[in-house]
Structure formats: structure tokens, C-alpha cells
Amino acid sequence: MFEIGRMNLFQVHEIDGNGAWLMAGREKLLLPSYEVTEELKKGDTVKGFVYGDAEGKPIVTLRQPLAEVGEFALMQASQINEHGAFMSWGLYKDLLVPVKEQPEVMKSGRRYLVRVRLDRQGRPIGTARVEKCLTPPDDSIVAGQQVDLIIWQFTPLGAKVIVNHRFGGLLYRDEISDSLKYGDKLKAYVRHVRTDGKLDLTLSLAEKSGRDDARDKIMRALTENQGFLPLHDGSSPDQVRQMLGLSKKLFKKGVGGLYKAGLVELSDQGVKLKK
């Protein structure tokens, strides 16, 4: 058996003028002659991607696509017509994203996050409707787990991300840098599984621990000093360390988290505990 839209293992059954005939179980598929090299021999095991040719008939390529069925990838629109946008995804045949699967009208030459799926005829097509592809996290996701992220949208809170090609999540603003871009891939950890079906993520468990410790220290110091600390962006690292025992970097991260949570007010004079 083989899976359309995925990489499969095949054994070379025979080679003729049409190409190499590959076996997966009892199924036989063609690897076209233009992909057959002199090194390929009968009996070899090869890994190939199965997709539909112009007539929808399953065919094999040795090329690795940017994404398989169920996966997202950043793809460039190479051509636009009345049927939709045709995306370059690493194969000879471009991937069609139908007009109805475009949340905004795609433009040739621009890059978009696209998820590969199968149409009713079992052929790979794409969708750029990210939100509708994401599902609430299941039991496979737990706090502290390392996951794969793709950045797909920036908001005032931070960056919306795609988690493991399946779930929606958020990296808060104090977690992201100016260098992160739409479509970037990175590793992260699950900080919290929210009741609304979304995930809060952190880039480093160690940074999360340090940031949480910083928040606790700042809150204790505020409580012990009548709700005010004379520390701000202009304070020197020595001043911060002397008063709180923290680096200025951790101080800024901790204060940022407290501000985002609505617990403190910030001014040029310092940090004030909200009443």
C-alpha cells in the first residue's frame, strides 16, 4: 500500500522505456523516465512522493515537497488564474490553492503559508485558511512538552503560531524578537494548555523559570515597599541587581509579564503595583 500526498518506500520492480515501475506491497506505480538515473537498478529500495498526474492517476517523484498532506509550509505563488493560485512546493507540478481556499486574494511572487490536503478525488491541493485547519489540543499535548512551531500571524499580544501542524498557540510578546518573521519555524515548549483550546508557548523552559522567579521577586519587593519600586528602563544594571538581585534583562522580562497581566503600572519614575 501507499499513501497519496506522502513519502513512501518502494522497491524497483522493473525499468522500461516509460520509467521505473515501483512496488509498494501489491501496488505498482510509475517513476517517470526523466527521473530515472543510471544508478537506479531493479531491486533497489527508494523513497518517493506520490501525487496525481494531469489525469489524476497516482505517480511517483523522488523529489521531496515542502510539505506532505496535513503539513504547513511557506510557498511562493508562481501563477494565478481563474481556478486559483499555483504554488511552488518542490515538485514538477505546482500545488493548486483554489480561490475558495484563499482568505485573501493571492498574488504572483508572494509567499503564503499553505497546508496540503487531499481533494475529493484524492489529489493533493492546498489551503491558506489556517484558522479552520487548527483543532483543539488533544491528550498528546501536555505542559512542558517540546513542540514544533510555525509563525503565522502577529498581534498586539505576540505571535500566533501553528503547533505540530495541528494546533493553535500563542507566543507572548516578551518571548519574541524582532528577527522572527511570518513562516519561520522553531522549537518551543508548552507553557500552558488553555481552557479555550489554545496553547501558551515558551521558547525556553529555563527562561520561563527565570522569568517566573523574576516576577515573584518583583511582586514581593513591591509589597514590601508600599507598592512602588524606583526602577525603570533607565536604571543601571547595578541598581537593579542591588535592589532585586536580578539581571536587568530578567527584570525587564519580569516587569513585562506583570504589566501584560495587568498587575503593575509603568512610568518614568518606576514600577507601581495596581490597586
N, C-alpha and C positions, 0 to 999 in steps of 0.2 A: 504493500500500500504506500501511497504518497499523499502529501498534503499540498494542495494548491495554495500559493502565496507564501510558502515557507521553503527553507533549505531542507533538502532530503539527501539521504545516502543512496547511491545507485551502484550497480555493478554493470560494467560494459559487457553486453551480450554479443553484439556483432557490430562491425563497421562496414558501411557500403557507400555508394555514391551520394546518398541523402544525408549521411552523417553517422553518428554513433547511436545505436539503439541501446537504451539503458533499462535495466530491470530493477524494480522495487517490488519484491515479493513476486507475484504473478503478473504485475503490470509492466508494460513495455512503453517507454516514451522516447521521443527523438531528441537528440542533441544535434542541432543543425550542423552541416558540414563546415560552415565558416567558423565554428568554434572548436572543431576537431584539430588537434595538433598531431605532429608526427610521433610524439612521445606517448600518446594515448593508445593503449593496447587492449585487446579482448581479455576480459577477466579482471581489469583494473577496477578499483573502487574509487568513485568520485562523489563529490558533494555538489549538488546543483539546486538551483531555484526553479520552481515550477510555476508557470503563469500561462495565460491563454494567448494564442496567436491571433491573427486578424479574424479568423473564423471561430474563435473561442475554444479551439482544440488545445488541450494541455501540451506544453512544450517545455524543454529544459534549457536553462542557460547556466554556465559556470560562473557568471558574474554575481557578485554579492550586492543586493539592493541596499539602499539607505535604511529601509525598514521592511520588516515582514508583516504579515497580517496581524493586526492587534497592536502594532507598534507605531509610535510617532517619530517623525524626522523632519528636519528643516529642508525643504525642497524649493528649487527655483522654477518658476513658471517659464517654460520655453516657448509656448504657443497658446494663443487664446482664440476660440471660435464660438459659434452659437451653442455648441454642446458643452462647453466648459473650458477649463484650463488644463493643459497638458504639462505635467511636472517631470523634470529631470530627476530620476531616482537611481541612476546607476545601471539601468538596463537599456538594451537597444530600443525597446518600445517604451515611450513615456507613459506615466500614470495619469489617467483622467480623473480630475476633480469636477464632477458635474456642477452646473450653475446652482442647483438647489443645495449643494453641499458647501457653498461659499458664503460665510457670514458677511463678507464684503466682496465687491467685485474685484476679482484678481487681475493683476496687471503683468504683462510680459516682462521678464527680467527681475521681478521682485521675488523674495523668498518668503515662504509661509510654512507654518507648522501643519503637517498633514498626517493623518492616521490612515493606515492601509486597512481596508476591509474587503469583503467579497460581495459582489452584486448578486442578484437573484439567479444569474446564470453561472455563478461560481467563479467569476473573473475578478481579479484584483482591481479595485478602484480606490480613490482617496476621498477623504472628507476633511474639511478645515473647521468643522463645527466642534471645537474642542470640548466645550462645556457638556454637550449631550453625550460625549463618549466616556465621560468620567462617572464612576459609580462610588457609592459609599464604601469605606474600608470594611473588609471582612475580617475574620479571625486570624488571617495570615499577617495582619499588621498589629504590632504592639509597640508600646513606648520603649525607646532606646534602640530600636532596630535600625540597622543601616539600610538605606534605600537609594534608588536612582532618581534623580530629578531632571526635569527639563523646564527651563524658564519660559512662560508663555504670556504673561501679562504683568505690567507694573501698575500698582495702585498706591494711594496715599499711605496705606498700611505696610506696603512692602512689595513682594513679588509673588504672584500666583504661579504655582508650579504643578506639573504633571508628575505624579509619583508612580514609579514602576509601570508606566504606560497605561495605568488603570484608574488611579485615584486623584482627587484634587487636594491641594495643600497650599500652605502659605509660609513663606519665609519673611519674617518681620523685618522692617526697615533697618533695625540695628544689626541684622545678620548679613545684609548685602552690601556690596561695594559698588562704586561707580563703574567698575570694569565689567560687571555682569550685563549680558545682552540677551535679547529675545532669541530663544532657541538654544541657549547654552545648556550643556549637560554637565552635571556634577553629582558627587556623592553627598549624602546628608544623613541625619538621624531623626527619627520620630520623637518629637518632644512631648506631644500630647494628642490623643485621639479625641476630637471634639464631639459633642452630642449632636451637632448639626451635620455630621457626616464628612467633615473636612479634617485635615491633619495640620497641626502646627509642627514645623520642622526647625532643626538647628544644624548648622554646618559642622559643629564640633561638640561632642559631649563634654570635653574638658572645658571649652569656652562657656558652655551653658552652665556648668557647675560653678566656674569662676564668676560668671555674671550674676547668678543667683546669690552667691555668697556676698558679692558687692552690694546687691540690692538690700540684703538683710543688714549689712553693716551700716549702710546709709540710713535705713529706716530706724535702726537703734540709735544712731547718732542724732538724728532729727528729734526723736522722742526725748533724748537726754538733754537737748539744747533748745528747749521751748519751741520746737518745730521749725528751726532755721539753721542753715549751715552757710557760712560766708565763702562758699566755693563755687566757681563758675568756669567758663571756658578760658578766661584769662588767668586763672590761678596756676601757679607753677606746680610742676610735679612734686617738688619738695613740700609745698604747702598741703597738697592732697595727701601725700604719704604721712606727713606728721599728724594730720588731724584724723585720718581714717585708716592708715596702714594699707592703703591701696595704691596701685599704679594709676596714673591719670587716665590711661586707656580703659582700665576696668571701671574707674569712677564714672567716666562718660557713658560707658555701656550700661552701668547700673542705673544711673540717673535717667538715661534714655528709656529704659524699661519701666521705671516708676512713673515717668511722665506719660508714656504711652498708656499705662494702666490707669491714668487719671488720679494718681496719689500725691503728686507734687506739682508745684508751680515753679517756673524758672524765670530768673531775671538777671540783670547785670550785677546785682548785689549778691546773688546766691540762690540756694535751693530752699523752698518753703513748703512745709507739709500742708496739704489741703485739709480744711476742716470739714 
